[in-house]
């Protein structure tokens, strides 16, 4: 390679006080109905199991004894009860925060995670809500960055109007950013 | 090009052949297992003869020709000032529009059957799903070159600068910049031997080849035994000899596959050249299918250099210029959409990386991950496997020892692999640029500017929190990189600087 073609590289140092700390964030908690939503959505999955156990108990030609049926039903229900309890506790550990330059989301009880997504990297924003979420006045915010085929960050447990306001705010930030970029290119 | 702009055009008539052959190739590739099954069925069936095989084959070929002709008739394309539009489809007409600014890579391909017609297949790749790729299956090469230059914003001063013309008739070709890197036949052969192409060959040819080898070897043994040269009874009583012979057979097959892969790499990448122009890289290669790929400098977000386990023995590397979304693209045998630079020996590696990066970087020393990563995996894996071995020894009738011993041996092997994996995992970070290395025997090094970071995630398990450790996941435009088991303050510090650089960066349109 021709060394004269190698560009000069500079690496100015960054003062530690100039670097914001992601840990200095005050998190917002999920909406008040989120905990109830987690229990109801877990129950929805338990319904087929309970129904199957009841039907099996009532139908005479199934050759299993009643106590065995109850053990099987209990064995299927136990994980669901544990999941329900976990989701109740998990709801208390979730949080989100919108800062000037990024959005931060926290989740997890045992395996904890904090995800930070710079606003400057967001390409697309959408809000979605399933039927149960609609019933509880909830929505989820999905954020996409360049190159991602699925959402890079999903914030769940938001009140519907909060999700809508966040979406509008971020869309406006994207619009401003893109018009600044085009202005710079034109100059 | 100006006379054909803003007008819907059809492909040249000679492109029907290209569509036909390409369609047959794709059909066979996507239904390889069915073809092998049908072939085996035909071979073993008594009721199917050559006439039936011929009739079936002719029906498939004629159907393919009819489909190619209908597709050609319905295909239209149009080049506007800032975009390309394509209308295509057999039954359902689909219209695609790709703006030039979204095009990440313009790929040219000239298979041997297009050369007599002077046609080139052009592919415009954009970030995102594979469906956003637009392909013009066969257009005149001068049109293709002009389109590429228009997309790149290059004004072509000289008419007919056409790299696909014969050398004698294109004196302008001499004005091209010198190659930044060339791969010779020996480099490509070594690359093929060391690449993961071997596994694709094994998947495609493994089953039929193993049947063939089994029947041939079996027949050979029978002949040797019948001639008295080989005593089968003696052989049956010597399991170690059988194991050695079997091992030799596996090694021979592996060597054969490596040689085959090396030869295929020469055919596929013959004459590989990497050229750096003002605003982009270009690579040209290929014997039967001459290809040109281009990569805009502005779209290059990361550089990956990789060395397989066999590559380490031969001192062979390859490099990839990463674009947005590229990690999710196809890496099938004939559909590699990455910007790949094959056959780099260790003496030229630094030069190639400098060329891709654009400047020399005195990278800091590697910093490894915490030893608790290794000790955690050692403890859990050993606990599981030793318990399994003990349980088997207790439960097996006669307290057989060979199976528990085999499990313990496997345990030792896994511990060695875990140790290598831990040793290999490291990072180099200078506050502006970063490198992450991973692997077991082979290695992969990904290098990127902190400013291209898309997202950062810091995660901790209960074990990590007890020991003040954390894992860092960095989302880049082309995929995610992880550094596990960092001291928590170090993970936090790196995350903060990554976010600072990304949020201050002027580059938003990634």
Interface residues (C-beta under 8 A of the other chain):
Chain A: X1 X3 X6 X7 X8 X9 X11 X13 X14 X18 X19 X20 X21 X22 X23 X101 X102 X108 X110 X111 X112 X113 X114 X115 X116 X117 X118 X119 X120 X121 X145 X146 X147 X148 X149 X152 X153 X177 X178 X181 X184
Chain B: X127 X128 X129 X180 X324 X325 X326 X328 X351 X354 X355 X358 X359 X360 X361 X430 X431 X432 X453 X454 X455 X456 X457 X458 X459 X460 X461 X462 X465 X475 X477 X478 X479 X492 X495 X496 X497 X499 X500 X502 X503 X505 X506 X508 X509 X510
